Amino acid sequence: MLSMLLTVGLFACGDDEKTESESSESQPSSDNQDCGVEIDETYPVSGASDFYYLGTLAFELSDDDDSASISLEGADGSSIDGTSSVDGDMVYFTPSAPLQPSTSYVANLSYCGSETPVAVEFSTSDLGTVAPDVGIFEGKTYAVDLASGNFVQPAGVGDLIGGLLENNILVGVSTATETSMDVIGALSVAGSTAQDTCQETLAIPPATFDNPYFEIDASDGIEISAAGMTISLDSLFISGTFAADGSYFGGGELIGELDVRKLVPILEDLIQSDDPNEACTLLMGFGVSCVPCTSDSQPLCISLEVNGLVANETGEKLEARTEADIAADSACQ
């Protein structure tokens, strides 16, 4: 199952690398503890300097509090428009417009009916700064660090996948204009960022580009081949933001769907059955639930959502490789 999930995540596009803003080591003090509710964790943490300009602020409380809310202001005290929401013990704030890169902000959390909110000061990273020339992206290849991402779904498997992944996922930009990008994907040699030229490159739909942000709508799905397996990713959407100097992209998000029926040939020996329902039962043992598929509403799909992905430039140009190229290459035999 882990091998399956490992391959499933193979094309996740690349927020800045994980840093203190993704930990809970530095939490703001609170004078609201008399109500029995405390702040367990915040994103970003107080003093963070790498918050993603398209990110959502999130405060985790020790207990539910429907009265809790977050407001956001600039360093000069100006109010930042956005929406505050509560989901159980989580309090969120989503800005109405992208935040400014490399800029200071203050998040104010009100909870337990206190008239004095708890303030968290932070700054955004440089992501969101417009590249002076989109041509700098052409010919560049980016290696996606899957372990840098946050596995929203399936929850709890990110560390397992990141720890087992030996191949980087490579994303190459062929051409770039002010509105679009042509890209291809590939796998690296194990333990390296060098392209594995004995694996076919992956055809990906052109990306919509709004300097420096990109989106790839692969809703028709793509197929990934690795380690003798072929995995289909359906209803796929990928996005991220390039650094202005083209050295990396961050804030990467992948949302997709895996049809368990297409995974049965891989899992058949393990489950001793060709019944996709049996595969779903197996996955439940790992805390992964099957949900209705977008294609036909049958409860036989796995939702995949990974965010906060980062990909650094490798310094090498990605080479398109077909099945015929590989068959004719003696080094691949």
Secondary structure, 3 states (H helix, E strand, C coil): CHHHHHHHHHHCCCCCCCCHHHCCCCCCCCCCHHHCCCEEEEECCCCCCCECCCCCEEEEECCCCCCCEEEEEECCCCEECEEEEEECCEEEEEECCCCCCCCEEEEEEECCCCCCCEEEEEEECCCCCCCCCHHHHCCCEEEEEHHHCEEEECCCCHHHHHHHCCCCEEEEEEEECCCEEEEEEEEECCCCCCECCCCCCEECCCEEEECCEEEEEECCCEEEEECCEEEEEEEEEEEEEECCCCCEEEEEEEEEEEEHHHHHHHHHHHHCCCCHHHHHHHHHCCCCCCECCCCCCCCCEEEEEEEEEEEEECCCCCCCCCHHHHHHCHHHC
